[in-house]
């Protein structure tokens, strides 16, 4: 930062401020680019780890099969979606005094 002469005109002062702003903007741009390059370098080295983690998480959060209340198992994605939708529609529209619960042995 330069030491300014207090005797400068407002126009000159404005020019100096603009120059400072341009210089700071340029420096900020350089820092952003450097940080992006560093992030890409570090991110690329870990991409296999993050992809494997994401793949594992996705696999664990899927419902592959579902047992109906009659005991029959369904495995088709559309059937599972339909059963879940119907279950919650019935659950939310019912006025039953006691709502069905998940059996603890299923959660194990």
VENPE-V994653 format. One record per residue. N is the residue number from 1. RES is the residue in three letters. SS is DSSP state (helix for helix, strand for strand, loop for the rest). OMEGA is omega in degrees with one decimal (none if undefined). D_FIRST is the distance of its C-alpha to the first C-alpha in Angstrom with 2 decimals. Layout:
N_RES_SS_OMEGA_D_FIRST / N_RES_SS_OMEGA_D_FIRST
This chain:
1_UNK_loop_-178.4_0.00 / 2_UNK_loop_173.4_3.75 / 3_UNK_loop_-174.6_6.70 / 4_UNK_loop_174.8_9.01 / 5_UNK_loop_-177.4_12.68 / 6_UNK_loop_-179.0_14.78 / 7_UNK_loop_-177.8_17.52 / 8_UNK_loop_-179.4_16.23 / 9_UNK_loop_178.3_18.59 / 10_UNK_helix_179.5_18.24 / 11_UNK_helix_178.5_18.58 / 12_UNK_helix_179.0_15.71 / 13_UNK_helix_179.2_13.53 / 14_UNK_helix_178.1_14.88 / 15_UNK_helix_179.3_14.13 / 16_UNK_helix_179.3_10.41 / 17_UNK_helix_178.2_10.53 / 18_UNK_helix_178.7_12.77 / 19_UNK_helix_178.2_10.72 / 20_UNK_helix_-179.6_7.90 / 21_UNK_helix_178.1_11.05 / 22_UNK_helix_179.6_12.72 / 23_UNK_helix_179.7_10.25 / 24_UNK_helix_177.9_10.35 / 25_UNK_helix_178.8_14.05 / 26_UNK_helix_178.9_14.60 / 27_UNK_helix_178.8_13.21 / 28_UNK_helix_178.2_15.37 / 29_UNK_helix_178.5_18.22 / 30_UNK_helix_179.4_18.11 / 31_UNK_helix_178.1_18.28 / 32_UNK_helix_179.8_21.12 / 33_UNK_helix_179.0_22.95 / 34_UNK_helix_-179.5_22.75 / 35_UNK_helix_178.1_24.07 / 36_UNK_helix_178.4_26.77 / 37_UNK_helix_-179.8_27.86 / 38_UNK_helix_179.5_28.12 / 39_UNK_helix_179.6_30.05 / 40_UNK_helix_179.2_32.37 / 41_UNK_helix_-179.6_33.06 / 42_UNK_helix_-179.8_33.89 / 43_UNK_helix_-179.9_35.71 / 44_UNK_helix_-178.0_37.82 / 45_UNK_helix_-178.7_38.97 / 46_UNK_loop_-172.5_40.24 / 47_UNK_helix_179.0_41.74 / 48_UNK_helix_178.6_45.28 / 49_UNK_helix_-177.7_45.02 / 50_UNK_helix_179.1_43.69 / 51_UNK_helix_178.7_46.27 / 52_UNK_helix_178.8_49.09 / 53_UNK_helix_178.8_48.00 / 54_UNK_helix_-180.0_47.92 / 55_UNK_helix_178.8_51.29 / 56_UNK_helix_-179.4_52.84 / 57_UNK_helix_178.6_51.58 / 58_UNK_helix_-179.7_52.91 / 59_UNK_helix_-178.4_56.26 / 60_UNK_helix_-175.6_56.60 / 61_UNK_loop_179.4_55.90 / 62_UNK_loop_174.2_58.66 / 63_UNK_loop_-176.6_62.17 / 64_UNK_loop_178.0_64.51 / 65_UNK_loop_-175.5_67.79 / 66_UNK_strand_178.0_69.08 / 67_UNK_strand_179.4_72.39 / 68_UNK_loop_-179.2_74.04 / 69_UNK_loop_178.1_76.03 / 70_UNK_loop_178.2_79.23 / 71_UNK_loop_-179.1_78.16 / 72_UNK_loop_178.3_77.45 / 73_UNK_strand_174.0_74.28 / 74_UNK_strand_-176.2_72.20 / 75_UNK_loop_-178.0_69.73 / 76_UNK_loop_-176.2_68.84 / 77_UNK_helix_-178.7_65.38 / 78_UNK_helix_177.5_66.73 / 79_UNK_helix_179.8_69.48 / 80_UNK_helix_178.3_67.05 / 81_UNK_helix_-178.4_64.77 / 82_UNK_helix_-179.9_67.83 / 83_UNK_helix_179.2_69.22 / 84_UNK_helix_178.9_65.97 / 85_UNK_helix_-179.9_65.60 / 86_UNK_helix_179.4_69.22 / 87_UNK_helix_-177.2_68.98 / 88_UNK_helix_173.9_66.09 / 89_UNK_helix_179.2_67.64 / 90_UNK_helix_-179.3_70.82 / 91_UNK_helix_-177.1_68.97 / 92_UNK_helix_-179.4_66.99 / 93_UNK_helix_-177.4_70.01 / 94_UNK_loop_174.8_72.45 / 95_UNK_loop_-178.2_73.62 / 96_UNK_loop_178.9_74.97 / 97_UNK_loop_179.7_75.13 / 98_UNK_loop_-179.0_73.82 / 99_UNK_loop_178.7_71.23 / 100_UNK_loop_-179.9_71.63 / 101_UNK_loop_176.6_69.62 / 102_UNK_loop_177.9_68.45 / 103_UNK_loop_-177.1_70.86 / 104_UNK_helix_-177.9_69.24 / 105_UNK_helix_178.0_70.93 / 106_UNK_helix_-175.8_69.04 / 107_UNK_helix_-176.0_65.63 / 108_UNK_loop_none_66.40
